[in-house]
């Protein structure tokens, strides 16, 4: 069972639809017990960093996620990926979950359209189990105005956007994965990434 | 590098596609879910449902269409037509849409853009605009399906939309729509130069090269077409292959 953490932020139904389509058992939940018992976790999210962290705190899930994410496969998606870093700077400085070192800042790309919205091509950096066996031209779907700033060793894949190099997938080498793009909206490639994630379950 | 997007649009009335699509292998050519799936298979980067249902009851039918589509189509879905309030936006997004497109309602009540963007995020508010040339490098905004001239300057309006928090502009030219002589490049260029947010070209695509021309000559991020794809005169693959051959990044 993959627990899709429902804390009030974002389009969680799309993630559930994608898991259903792939035949992977998923459950939308904000129940701490369900999160502890789950085989894997997905943290979705759309919106702003501080309000999402506030919603996580209000749901009483912050500590549980911080513990469980190191015990079993964990995937943060879009804002859910940004929350895994130490700090965010959207509107105000705000502590994140701190699962991976790094911070989240406004995309700096002069003369480029912001938000970074649409399909961009993954450039693979370091080996990452859920990005294995991808086609050479793997486009995935992004919608965001803020980006992670992360030490190179955690960078599994990035995309180029004008002068900016935007982290697309981060991985701590163990259990924590973060996708800045939406695998649930990225066609076949995205489904393959979710299928790979499901395959991590022991 | 960000790919340019090709977006087929399906006009839906009471849960049925207007001008049924003759896709191979589709039993019910009027079923929007089947049509959306077929476009997905062709490589559409996004799918737009435009709801032309007049009645309130029809909205529920449209939401069912979105719900069913979201179970088997895993690219972004946009729903336009009949969205008047924040509650309409909420219902549509909850049904599985990723974005809503607001048009006449936004002109009459610009606050809808701001409220929608504040609550749901800029990325899910697309402002659809119908505009017409009224002078040299001058266009005005029309509403109610292009029937009513609001005497509102297009460039002023797109800048206002951006300030209010619109995530995207879908720009339809009344002059080129249905003429099939290509997109309205001067208007498109003027709008792309006026705002930082992505602009979708709409209205006028009649042949393969029209898409690449819009991407090469203006800063537009995406191009939308309806009947050209409906009647299978062109497929999404063919359009993308032509753009790719001309050096335009495509998924």
Interface residues (C-beta under 8 A of the other chain):
Chain A: X11 X13 X14 X17 X18 X20 X21 X46 X47 X48 X113 X114 X115 X116 X117 X118 X119 X120 X121 X139 X141 X143 X144 X145 X159 X160 X161 X184 X185 X186 X187 X190 X191
Chain B: X1 X2 X3 X4 X5 X40 X45 X70 X71 X72 X74 X75 X76 X93 X94 X96 X98 X120 X121 X122 X123 X124 X167 X168 X196 X197 X198 X221 X222 X249 X251
